[in-house]
């Protein structure tokens, strides 16, 4: 299967382009240590990394949005994460080669993430190859975050490409729901974090990849 009319490729950030779980988990362990608790291994945090602060606090401190301590702990967590978010985060194997190939094809690519601009923009500016992205949309760039299609529509608007000519790649069900609602082709990044149940087959993605470079198999390349 090859898609002949693709004009742009959009990616989720955490778990799709970047392995940010080490920094996300480390920030949660800082909060645990402040409370006299032993650090947890990265493997405990990784499946929840796509849920950001909410997922890290659920694993690290057993807190959820309904708990009285959640909002103060979230603010503390985000403050710590902002200090460490560039220490261990790195692109997944194959991401650099993929983005270079897209650029060589003159196919613009960009980022649409639920990570708010406070974190997304500095990461995009400093973690290679993200400075080459044609557009970066954060979770607070538009009034709605994924799974609402608004962030994806905004990315397509900035690129000057109709949503029907875009591919959206993500490792969370919300990514696929948002991409489908936006009228884009969707690709599930099965090498990513995938959430807690890993029920990728039920997400309804148009395609699945086990490595970033496999995305090239769906493009009509010269």
KACOR-V660195 format. One line per field, one symbol per residue. ss: DSSP state (@ for helix, = for strand, . for the rest). phi: phi as a letter, one per 30 degrees, with the letter a starting at -180 (. if undefined). A space follows every 10 residues. Layout:
BEGIN
ss->???
phi->???
END
This chain:
BEGIN
ss->..=....=== =..=...==. @@@@@@@@@@ @@@@...... .@@@@@..@@ @@@@@@@@@@ @........@ @@@@@@@@@@ @@@@.....= =...@@@@@@ @@@@...=== ==....@@@@ @@@@@@...@ @@..===... .........@ @@@@@@@@@. ..@@@===== ..@@@@@@@@ @...=====. .........@ @@....===. .@@@@@@@=. ..
phi->.bcdcdcabc bdcdibcccc eedddddddd ddddcicddc deeddedcdd dieddddddd bicbeddddd dddddddddd eedcdcdbda ddejdddddd dddddhcdba bbbdddeecd dddddbcdcd edddabccdc dcdbceddde dddddddddi bdedcccbca cbeedddddd ddicdbbddd dddiidchdd dddiddabbc aeddeddccd cd
END
